[in-house]
Amino acid sequence: MTVPERLAAARDLMKQRGIDAWIISGTDPHMSEYLPKHWYTREWISGFTGSYGKVVVTQEEAILSTDSRYFLQAEEQLAGTGIQLVKDLRQPGDAPYIGWLKKSLPEGSKVAINGLTISVSEKRSLEASLGAKGITLDITINLVSELWKDRPSLPNSPAYELMPEFAGTSRKEKLAMLRNSLREKEADGMVITALDELAWIFNLRGSDIDYNPVFVGYGYIDREEAHLFVPEGKIDSALAEKLELEGIRIGGYDEFLSFVKNVADKTLLIDPSRTSALLFESVPKSCRIVEASSLANLLKSVKGPIEIEGMKKAHVRDGAAMVNFLYWLENHLGKEKITELTVDGKLREFRAEQDLFAGESFHSIVGYADHGAVVHYSVTEETDKEVLSEGFLLIDSGGQYLDGTTDITRTVAVGPLSDQQKRDFTLVLRGMIGLSLARFPEGTRGVALDILARKPLWDNDMDYGHGTGHGVGHFLNVHEGPMSIRQDLNPEPIRPGQILSNEPGIYKAGQYGIRTENMILCVPGNESEFGQFLKFETLTRCPIDTSAVIPELLIMEEREWLNDYHHVVLQEVGPLVSTPVREWLTAKCARI
């Protein structure tokens, strides 16, 4: 079926059920960003392949609301579908799709959404906004299951254990930390719905979602018991026996809602932003609910010594892969046809040569020339562009290794650049260095640091629409919280042991995009009469293309940072590459 045919079928079913509008949230029962194919509902109904957005269908119209990362992509993919783009500019007030619904529907209308795919917080916000206009919300109707006839089943690949030499902290220790936190919150138990939290707590990994080494499941932990609910066959008999000997009970994935309905007379800690509305409403009335941020999410974000050491080693090996790739690119460009898909494949090849490689951490973004201005561009055979010997090539990629996860963006000059391109590149670099050099008091939130990356751009009347920094998991999801560095007010401070991205950029539609991204680790700085200060340590090990830099635009401190960074790259990555590549790297790391 085409997208217009799917919309027509949806409208017929909506009419039968007395539904005036249908919201497709684009997530799963675990509030995941990246999904098993079973939950590709947004893509199925709209054809849009981005990782964020809501689709809303009424009898007359249909919209997709997404943020600035995907504006250009959405316009291209929605063309001819009958679905209009509504831009989410992350402004205060109603989310754009809610505002659109309130304008489009009369009083007394009924809106449906699958209650497993909307969080408690979002459901409350939606219900309050629509209710003010006399519009009701129904979370019990699941239209997708009836419409999507060839829907992929839930993944059934086995989970496996992350060995102690990589995990660092045992399951027993993690359960003890969580139980201690439960006592502090005066709660008896907690439900675990986020898949990366589940994997971290139980030191298990899987392959149910492309690029994210997680598995489908739920968890429940109280002061005495720990339960893991997974699809049949997910845990083999030997691993199940080991877990059960440690006091971890295994149940079926489909048994979890029934289990929760039978948890009586307890005080449960639930994160309303990470728990589905339908699950929340399954909690018995005899239970008292403490609403708080997920304890596991915060504990997971603060890496232990073995996790940090693993992340550092993974970034050095990943740097060797990147250096081998950049050497290959420079020596083959202009001598053979190289396209964006060629680059994507070569990146994968070079990473696969590295020890402990377990896959890519996300679908590589390889954008040549104007494609670089599409923030989350995803090359296909239809859009594949040849890389010519002029302008910029933007490459955002990463690897999953048993000891860590990487995410790096390098924008490289593949030929002559204009003065403006060099100026823009240098301003982005200045922003990245500005955040790298940050010194800040303990308790500082990411919103207070965001300006350090944007100021060189703001000084020149430019900006970028995405966040500056997201958390990165340890052999887990490349995006994790609870902390972030962005303009939105996130109440979580940046803590020692947390690893984030540092990725300012400039995007000029129809021309080019520039982004420079390193991973940074928050570490203790100096302590003074004003308290404990923190700083960042850069983990990424790959040269920055100085041929695109205007040195005169860098202040002394910025130039010193760049030269020192390149010295470390050469010292740590050089021994891992061949002699010709090392000689090339030496030239690329020369002082400016």
Sequence and secondary structure as in RCSB ss.txt:
>XXXX:A:sequence
MTVPERLAAARDLMKQRGIDAWIISGTDPHMSEYLPKHWYTREWISGFTGSYGKVVVTQEEAILSTDSRYFLQAE
EQLAGTGIQLVKDLRQPGDAPYIGWLKKSLPEGSKVAINGLTISVSEKRSLEASLGAKGITLDITINLVSELWKD
RPSLPNSPAYELMPEFAGTSRKEKLAMLRNSLREKEADGMVITALDELAWIFNLRGSDIDYNPVFVGYGYIDREE
AHLFVPEGKIDSALAEKLELEGIRIGGYDEFLSFVKNVADKTLLIDPSRTSALLFESVPKSCRIVEASSLANLLK
SVKGPIEIEGMKKAHVRDGAAMVNFLYWLENHLGKEKITELTVDGKLREFRAEQDLFAGESFHSIVGYADHGAVV
HYSVTEETDKEVLSEGFLLIDSGGQYLDGTTDITRTVAVGPLSDQQKRDFTLVLRGMIGLSLARFPEGTRGVALD
ILARKPLWDNDMDYGHGTGHGVGHFLNVHEGPMSIRQDLNPEPIRPGQILSNEPGIYKAGQYGIRTENMILCVPG
NESEFGQFLKFETLTRCPIDTSAVIPELLIMEEREWLNDYHHVVLQEVGPLVSTPVREWLTAKCARI
>XXXX:A:secstr
  HHHHHHHHHHHHHHHT SEEEE S  TT  SS  GGG HHHHHH    SS EEEEESS EEEEEEGGGHHHHH
HHHTTTT EEEEE   SSS HHHHHHHHHS TT EEE  GGGSBHHHHHHHHHHHHTTT EEE S  HHHHH TT
         EE  HHHH S HHHHHHHHHHHHHHTT SEEEE  HHHHHHHHTEE  SBTTB     EEEEESS 
EEEEE TTSS HHHHHHHHHTTEEEEEGGGHHHHHHT  S EEEE TTTSBHHHHTTS TTSEEEE   HHHHHH
HS  HHHHHHHHHHHHHHHHHHHHHHHHHHHHBTTB  BHHHHHHHHHHHHHTSTTEEEESS  EEEEGGGGGST
T    TTT  B  SSSEEEEEE EEETTEE  EEEEEE S   HHHHHHHHHHHHHHHHHHT EEETT BHHHHH
HHHHHHHHTTT   SS SEEE  SSS SSEEEEEESSS    B  TT EEEE  EEEETTTEEEE BEEEEEEEE
EEETTEEEEEEEE       GGG  GGGS HHHHHHHHHHHHHHHHHHGGGS HHHHHHHHHHT   
